[in-house]
Amino acid sequence: MSTPENDPQNPKPPSGEPNPPQYGQRAPQDPNAAGHTPHGQPPQYGAQQPNPYGQNPNPYGQQPPADKPYGQQPPSPYGQQPYPGGFPVPPQGNFAAPQMPTHRPKELDTSFWAILAAGVVFAIGLVTSIFNLNSATLSSELGAMPGMDEQLKASGLTLDDVVGMLPAIQSTVVVFALIFLGAYVLIAFMVRRGSNVARIFATVLAALSLLSLGSGLLILLSVVLGVVGVVFAWLRPSSQYIAARRAARAAGYR
């Protein structure tokens, strides 16, 4: 009969040696082995801790270079800091600030002179047309109007009363002619300086002046000059000059 020490089925290790692990059991770790810290004792400073997953700490298998630690973005090829997502900032274009144009196109000068001439001719035509009237002419023209007698009677006036107001009417027309002339002169100078608002007003006046085409030769000439001035103000060189001045004023130039 064999003793337990000599049992071939369950051999016992010599005294002082740990029992070998059975199937399905975890082998005990040597507390004195390198990289293992005894239970209850803090790890030594500078000692490398074992990776419980058995892998390299760097998932890519490479160590970061010493001059590029983790968390530092590579230098941007554009000389600027990249976006947080890693996309480089596109280079900023160094566009020159808009400058006030110094050369005025000849089309704008032509528009200035045409509008100015239209105002002068309109004022002359208006004044001469009213001063060409005399008492006899005014009386005959008013009498030829249908229904004029009934209107005068309804207002308590007679034809002689209206004819007697001719000097006051002439003075009023002169005042209105000077006002219109001043408006034309102001619009002409503003258009010459490159004002888009004045150009729009000139267009409106030219359109309204078409209603007085049958008022005489001078008024017709004034309408034609006004239309010519507006057309030259809207040509491409004039529009580019006005747009450049508007951009320069928006940038701070005056």
HUMOHU-V977722 format. One record per run of one state. SS is the DSSP state (h for helix, s for strand, l for the rest). FROM is the first residue (numbers start at 1). LEN is the number of residues. Records with the same first field share a line. If there is no record, write none. Layout:
SS: FROM-LEN ; FROM-LEN
//
This chain:
l: 1-3 ; 7-99 ; 132-3 ; 145-3 ; 156-3 ; 165-1 ; 193-3 ; 213-4 ; 234-2 ; 251-4
h: 4-3 ; 106-26 ; 135-10 ; 148-8 ; 159-6 ; 166-27 ; 196-17 ; 217-17 ; 236-15
//
